[in-house]
Amino acid sequence: MHPTAQPTRLLPSQTRMINASAGMRLRVVSGRFWLTQPNAAQDLFLGPGASVDLLQDWILIGADAGPRPSEDAPTCYSEYLLTPLVEPAPRRGWSLTVWRALRRWVRQAAAATRSAWPSAFAK
């Protein structure tokens, strides 16, 4: 299981590039975003709760420029959450596989050395 992802915050008119060729799901937590994808005829406009699956690199996301808050109001921002479409494969047994391969290599090297050792002194 992958760790819980944290939402990404963007200020109004701020943009970010997303590379999602491995497959990501974008879900809007708050605010509004526009999304530009390569080879897409139109941009997407997403509001709170909307989600879209991303399957390519070079995707541009931007926070919608909303009305400016008054000076004493807290800073407004929009948030989105990216999660992988596929769970990463568990890596159990990886170290055991490497250990077994290393042990096999050492045994083969030792056997080759033993067979070559008597012939070296025969001369």
C-alpha positions as CSV (number, residue, x, y, z in Angstrom):
1,M,0.0,0.0,0.0
2,H,1.4,3.4,-0.9
3,P,1.5,6.2,1.7
4,T,-1.3,8.7,1.9
5,A,-0.7,11.5,-0.7
6,Q,-0.9,15.1,0.4
7,P,-2.9,17.6,-1.7
8,T,-1.0,20.1,-3.8
9,R,-1.9,23.8,-3.3
10,L,-1.8,26.4,-6.1
11,L,-2.4,30.1,-5.7
12,P,-4.7,31.9,-8.2
13,S,-3.1,31.9,-11.7
14,Q,-0.2,29.6,-10.5
15,T,0.6,26.7,-12.8
16,R,2.4,23.4,-12.5
17,M,3.6,20.7,-15.0
18,I,2.5,17.1,-14.3
19,N,4.2,14.1,-15.8
20,A,1.8,11.2,-15.6
21,S,2.9,8.6,-18.2
22,A,2.7,5.9,-15.5
23,G,-0.9,6.8,-14.9
24,M,-2.3,9.2,-12.3
25,R,-5.8,10.2,-11.1
26,L,-6.2,13.9,-10.4
27,R,-9.0,14.8,-8.0
28,V,-9.9,18.4,-7.2
29,V,-10.2,19.0,-3.5
30,S,-11.0,22.7,-3.5
31,G,-11.1,25.6,-5.9
32,R,-11.2,25.4,-9.7
33,F,-8.5,24.3,-12.2
34,W,-7.9,24.3,-15.9
35,L,-6.0,21.4,-17.5
36,T,-4.1,21.5,-20.8
37,Q,-3.0,18.1,-22.3
38,P,-0.8,17.5,-25.3
39,N,-2.7,16.7,-28.5
40,A,-6.1,17.5,-26.8
41,A,-8.4,19.8,-28.8
42,Q,-9.8,21.5,-25.7
43,D,-8.8,22.4,-22.2
44,L,-10.6,20.8,-19.2
45,F,-12.1,23.0,-16.5
46,L,-12.5,21.1,-13.2
47,G,-14.3,22.1,-10.0
48,P,-14.4,20.6,-6.5
49,G,-14.9,16.8,-6.5
50,A,-14.1,16.4,-10.2
51,S,-11.5,13.8,-11.2
52,V,-9.7,12.8,-14.4
53,D,-7.3,10.0,-15.2
54,L,-4.0,11.3,-16.7
55,L,-1.9,9.0,-18.9
56,Q,0.8,11.2,-20.4
57,D,3.5,13.7,-19.6
58,W,3.6,17.4,-20.1
59,I,0.2,18.2,-18.7
60,L,-0.2,21.8,-17.6
61,I,-2.5,22.5,-14.6
62,G,-3.4,26.0,-13.5
63,A,-5.5,27.4,-10.7
64,D,-8.4,29.5,-11.9
65,A,-7.9,33.2,-11.2
66,G,-10.8,34.0,-8.9
67,P,-11.6,37.3,-7.4
68,R,-8.9,38.8,-5.2
69,P,-9.6,38.5,-1.5
70,S,-9.5,41.7,0.7
71,E,-6.2,42.4,2.4
72,D,-7.3,41.1,5.8
73,A,-8.7,37.8,4.4
74,P,-6.7,34.6,4.4
75,T,-4.9,33.7,1.1
76,C,-7.1,31.8,-1.3
77,Y,-5.7,28.7,-2.9
78,S,-6.9,25.7,-4.8
79,E,-6.0,22.1,-4.0
80,Y,-5.7,18.9,-6.0
81,L,-4.7,15.4,-5.2
82,L,-2.7,13.0,-7.4
83,T,-2.8,9.3,-6.8
84,P,-1.4,6.4,-8.9
85,L,-3.8,4.4,-11.0
86,V,-2.0,1.2,-10.2
87,E,-0.7,0.1,-6.8
88,P,3.1,-0.4,-6.8
89,A,4.1,-4.1,-6.8
90,P,5.3,-5.3,-3.4
91,R,9.1,-5.7,-3.3
92,R,9.1,-8.7,-0.9
93,G,11.6,-11.2,-1.8
94,W,13.8,-8.8,-3.7
95,S,16.7,-9.0,-1.2
96,L,16.3,-12.8,-1.1
97,T,16.6,-13.1,-4.9
98,V,19.7,-10.9,-4.9
99,W,21.2,-12.9,-2.0
100,R,20.6,-16.2,-3.8
101,A,22.2,-14.9,-7.1
102,L,25.2,-13.6,-5.2
103,R,25.7,-16.9,-3.3
104,R,25.4,-18.8,-6.6
105,W,28.0,-16.6,-8.2
106,V,30.4,-17.0,-5.3
107,R,30.0,-20.8,-5.4
108,Q,30.8,-20.8,-9.2
109,A,33.9,-18.6,-8.7
110,A,35.1,-20.9,-5.9
111,A,34.6,-24.0,-8.0
112,A,36.5,-22.5,-10.9
113,T,39.4,-21.5,-8.6
114,R,39.6,-25.0,-7.1
115,S,39.7,-26.7,-10.5
116,A,42.4,-24.2,-11.7
117,W,44.5,-24.4,-8.5
118,P,46.2,-27.9,-9.0
119,S,47.1,-27.2,-12.6
120,A,48.9,-24.0,-11.6
121,F,51.4,-26.0,-9.5
122,A,51.8,-28.9,-12.0
123,K,54.4,-27.0,-14.1
